[in-house]
Amino acid sequence: QVNADVFYYRYGAYQDSLTVDPQNPSSAATFAIPARASGLELDINYLLTADDRLRVSYGYTDAYFTRSFPTFLLPSTTGALAPSVPNVESHIAGIPPTTIDASYDHVFKLWNGSRLTAHGDARLLSSHAINTISSGNYAKGGEPFVEVGTAIIGDLGLSWSSPSSKYSATAYCRNIGDNTYVTSIILNSLTPGAISAPVTLYQPRTYGIVLSARF
């Protein structure tokens, strides 16, 4: 089974947030700015045998603002209001341009009628900016702080189910490569010796077992 589509979106007011004053983390504000997004998606689902399934999907997205962030009035060193420099980014943060997903499942039919299913999947996310950065932080060299490189994250799973599917057990391992992948960073301050940038990481390598019963 093959599914494909192309898309083009026009946003009259795409919401994004920005720290207006790099020296004041509490100055974060949300704004609505015109934007465009275009791309394509391809999904292939192939039943290799009655017990083997392969799925591969590919996505490409080009998402960008059509107008700069507005200019803000900030207190200057003299106490008077002074205009800040507009945001310098054009592409929308948090959207990887390229994503690739692949998964494979194999079903083992056991002698007593129960089933054992092995599952593996991997996701590739291309490099991109994960948060919007103000021109003030950009001028201070803050761009590398919000850029993440290409990452590959893989999961494994093994599930057993009884003949009537009344009982089941699943063992899993998520992020098998223990990839340290940043999902969010808030660049508050780039003052030398006092960098403030709270970071949220993707979950580390995680193991677990799930038992279930239906009555």
N, C-alpha and C positions, 0 to 999 in steps of 0.2 A: 504494500500500500504506500503510495507516494502522495504527499500533500505539499503544495507550495502556494505562496502568495507574495505579492508586493504591496506596499502601503505608502501612503503619504498623508500626514496629518498637519493641519494648520491650527495652531493654538492661538486664540485671541488673547489669552491671559494665562500663561504657564506659570505656576507658582514655584518660587525658589527662595532660599534664605541666604542672608549675607551678614557678616559681622561688619557693621558700618564703620566703626572706629577700632582699628587694630589694638589700640591701647585700652579698650574697654570691652571685655567679653560680653557684658550685659547689653551691648548695643545691637545685638543680633535682631534682624527684622526680616519679615517675609514680604515678598513683592510678587506682583503678577506682570509678566512681560511677554510680548508676542514671541512665538517660537514656531519652528517647523521640525518635522521628523519624517524621514523616509528610509526605506530599507526593504529587505526581503527575508523570507523564512522558507526553509525546506525541511521536510520531515519524511524520513524513510523508515517504514516498519516492515521487517522481512521475517517471515516464518520459515526458517531454514529447514526444519523438520517439524513433526508433530510435537516435539519436546524442546525445540530450540528456537528462541526468538531474539532477533537483533534489531536494535533501533538506533538510528543516527539522525540528529537534527543540527541544522546550521542556521544561524541568524546574523544579519548585518543591519546595523542601525546608524544613521547619521542624524543626530539631533542637535539643533543649534538655535540660539536666540537670533531674532532678526532686528533687535534693538538693544542698545547697551543698558545696563542698570542705570537708574537715575542718579544724578548728582545730589549729594546730601550736604546739609549745612552742619558743620561740626564746630565746637568751641576751639578757637586757635590759642596759641600760647599767650596772646595778649588779652584773652578774655572775650574778644569779639568773635562773631560767627564767621567762619571761613568755609568756602566750598571744598568738599573732598573730591578726589579724582574718581571718575566713574569706574566701574568694574571693567576689567580688560578681557574677560573670557567671552568666547562666542559659543563654544559647545556646552551642552548641558552636562553638568557633572553627575556622576553616579550611573551612567549608562555605558557599558562596555560596547565599543563598536562591533566587535566580533564575539560570538558565543558558539561553542560547539559542545553538544551533548551526545554521549554514546553509552548504550547499556546492552547487556547480554543476560539472558535468562535460560537456564536449562532445568528441565524437570526430570527427576529420577523417580520412576514408578517402582515402589517397593513391593515385596512379595505378598504382604498382607493387605494390599489395597491402599495403603497410605502413600503420601507423596512428599518428596524432598526437593525443594526448589532452590537452586543456587543463583544468586543475582550479583552482578557487578556493574558499576557505572562510573563514568568520569565526566567532568565538566571543565571546559577551558573557557576562561574569561580573559580577553585581551587587555592590554594596559590602557588605563584611562584615569581621569581625575575623579576622585570619589566625593569631593566637596567643592563648592564654589569658593573662590578666593578673591578678596578685594584687591584693587590695584595697589593699595598701600602695602599689603603683605607681599604682593607680587614684586614690587619694587625692592623689597628687602630680601628677595631671594627665597620666598616661601613656596614657590611652585612645586619643587621636589617633595615637599611635605604632604601634598595632597594627591600626588601621582602614585599609582600602584602599578607594578609590572604585571606581565602575563602570568596567570596562575592556573594550575591544574589541580583539581580536587577530586579524589576518588573515594568510593564507598563499596563495601562488600556486605553481603547478607546471605544467610542460610535459613530457610524456613521449612518446618515439618508440619504436616497436617494429617489428622487421622482420616480413615476411609469416609466417615460421614461428615468430616470437617467440624466435628464437635469440639475437638481439642487441637491446639496448634502451639508451636513454639518457634520463636525467631531469635537468632543470634545475629548481631550486626557489628560492623566496625565502620565508623564514619571518619572521613578525612584520614585515610590510611597512611598518607605520606606525612601527616602531622604538619601540614602546610600552615605557616604563620601568615595569614592573609588578612590585611586590614580592610574592614568593611565601612568604617567611618572615622573621620578625624576632624576635629573642630580647631582650626588654627586661630587661637585667641591673640597670642603675643609672640613677636619675634625679637624681643629685646635681647641683646647679647648677654648670655649667662642666665637668662630668665625666660626661656622659651616655654610657652604654655600651649599645649596641643593635646587635649584628651583624645585617646584612641580607643576604638572598639574593634576587637579581633573576632574573626570567624572561629567557631568552636574548634578546639584542638582534637587530636585523635581521641575518639570516644568509643568505648565498647559497651555493649549492653545485651540483655536477654529479655524477651517479652513472652510471657506465658498467658494463654487465654483459653477460656472454656465457654461454650454456649449451652444454655439450659432451657 
